[in-house]
Amino acid sequence: MDPMPLLARFGLDDEDLAAWRASGLSDAVIEDWLTDRVARRPAGTRARRVYGADDVHDFARRAILDWLALGPEDALLEVGCGGGLLLRDALALGARVTGIDHSQEMAELARERAPGAEVLVAAAEELPFADQAFTAVAMSIVFFFFARPLVVLGETRRVLRPGGRLAIYTTAPELRGTPAAPEPLASRGHFYSDGELAELGRAAGFDDLTVENRRGGQLMTGRVPFP
Ligand SMILES: C[S@@+](CC[C@H](N)C(=O)[O-])C[C@H]1O[C@@H](n2cnc3c(N)ncnc32)[C@H](O)[C@@H]1O
């Protein structure tokens, strides 16, 4: 099988082809490998260019930051921080800023793009932070990839203080198969209706849940209740 036509559809080049060959994986899992390489655990020169670009997911970043309205009194955690653009913009608002990503390359890029932020290589399902360490949590175009969303939301709630804010921007089912969520990535992700998304937030113990659907881009917000 010639993998290049599939890789080229996502702008991947010879470097990525060499990485695929070096992986030693069988052709049967090339779509899983591609999903990781492009978005689920990005790696390579192309990924650093895409996720380090000023305009990457700027619509999601703006929606999240507008709602969170961060200030110097805030401690923000971004889960799945990618190239660190949201971290950079949050620092400019005076907040204390932390990011985690399970891609080593993305964590390194985020440290470059957001000097002053603390960035750790870690998994969303097991956050390496004390209870109530943050006042706000952001997730931009990453919720889609979580196989265990309630585990991630539970961890998020644990590390937020009472009154802490959660803002998640994700992709709605109506965008499945469009350039916002193309195959084969779409069938490896998780889409939720607005109602399902709010129900997940409630089940994890958040209050004041809202889901605003902007032509298939969903902004879910919530707060940790006071005891
Ligand atoms: C599509 S990128 C989005 C990056 C950035 N948030 C943005 O909006 O540009 C998804 C990011 O989430 C990270 N990610 C996916 N699943 C993760 C998990 N379970 N734990 C930590 N990071 C994860 C990926 O490595 C990748 O950097």
The ligand as an SDF file (V2000), in Angstrom:
LIG
                    3D

 27 29  0  0  0  0  0  0  0  0999 V2000
   -6.2340   19.4170   17.9530 C   0  0  0  0  0  0  0  0  0  0  0  0
   -4.9660   19.7810   19.0860 S   0  0  0  0  0  0  0  0  0  0  0  0
   -5.5110   21.3650   19.7480 C   0  0  0  0  0  0  0  0  0  0  0  0
   -4.3810   22.1230   20.3920 C   0  0  0  0  0  0  0  0  0  0  0  0
   -4.7740   23.4670   21.0020 C   0  0  0  0  0  0  0  0  0  0  0  0
   -5.6200   23.2860   22.1620 N   0  0  0  0  0  0  0  0  0  0  0  0
   -5.4510   24.3170   19.9610 C   0  0  0  0  0  0  0  0  0  0  0  0
   -6.6240   24.6530   20.1060 O   0  0  0  0  0  0  0  0  0  0  0  0
   -4.7570   24.6710   18.9710 O   0  0  0  0  0  0  0  0  0  0  0  0
   -5.3140   18.6690   20.4390 C   0  0  0  0  0  0  0  0  0  0  0  0
   -4.1950   18.6870   21.4760 C   0  0  0  0  0  0  0  0  0  0  0  0
   -4.6320   17.9770   22.6280 O   0  0  0  0  0  0  0  0  0  0  0  0
   -3.6270   17.0390   23.0170 C   0  0  0  0  0  0  0  0  0  0  0  0
   -4.3030   15.9000   23.6490 N   0  0  0  0  0  0  0  0  0  0  0  0
   -5.1950   15.0550   23.0840 C   0  0  0  0  0  0  0  0  0  0  0  0
   -5.6210   14.1420   23.9750 N   0  0  0  0  0  0  0  0  0  0  0  0
   -4.9650   14.4060   25.1340 C   0  0  0  0  0  0  0  0  0  0  0  0
   -4.9720   13.8030   26.4250 C   0  0  0  0  0  0  0  0  0  0  0  0
   -5.7400   12.7330   26.6870 N   0  0  0  0  0  0  0  0  0  0  0  0
   -4.1920   14.3330   27.3910 N   0  0  0  0  0  0  0  0  0  0  0  0
   -3.3940   15.4050   27.1220 C   0  0  0  0  0  0  0  0  0  0  0  0
   -3.3420   16.0200   25.9170 N   0  0  0  0  0  0  0  0  0  0  0  0
   -4.1310   15.5220   24.9320 C   0  0  0  0  0  0  0  0  0  0  0  0
   -2.9110   16.6860   21.7360 C   0  0  0  0  0  0  0  0  0  0  0  0
   -1.6090   16.1890   21.9600 O   0  0  0  0  0  0  0  0  0  0  0  0
   -2.9410   18.0100   20.9770 C   0  0  0  0  0  0  0  0  0  0  0  0
   -1.8150   18.8150   21.2650 O   0  0  0  0  0  0  0  0  0  0  0  0
  1  2  1  0
  2  3  1  0
  2 10  1  0
  3  4  1  0
  4  5  1  0
  5  6  1  0
  5  7  1  0
  7  8  2  0
  7  9  1  0
 10 11  1  0
 11 12  1  0
 11 26  1  0
 12 13  1  0
 13 14  1  0
 13 24  1  0
 14 15  1  0
 14 23  1  0
 15 16  2  0
 16 17  1  0
 17 18  1  0
 17 23  2  0
 18 19  1  0
 18 20  2  0
 20 21  1  0
 21 22  2  0
 22 23  1  0
 24 25  1  0
 24 26  1  0
 26 27  1  0
M  CHG  2   2   1   9  -1
M  END
$$$$
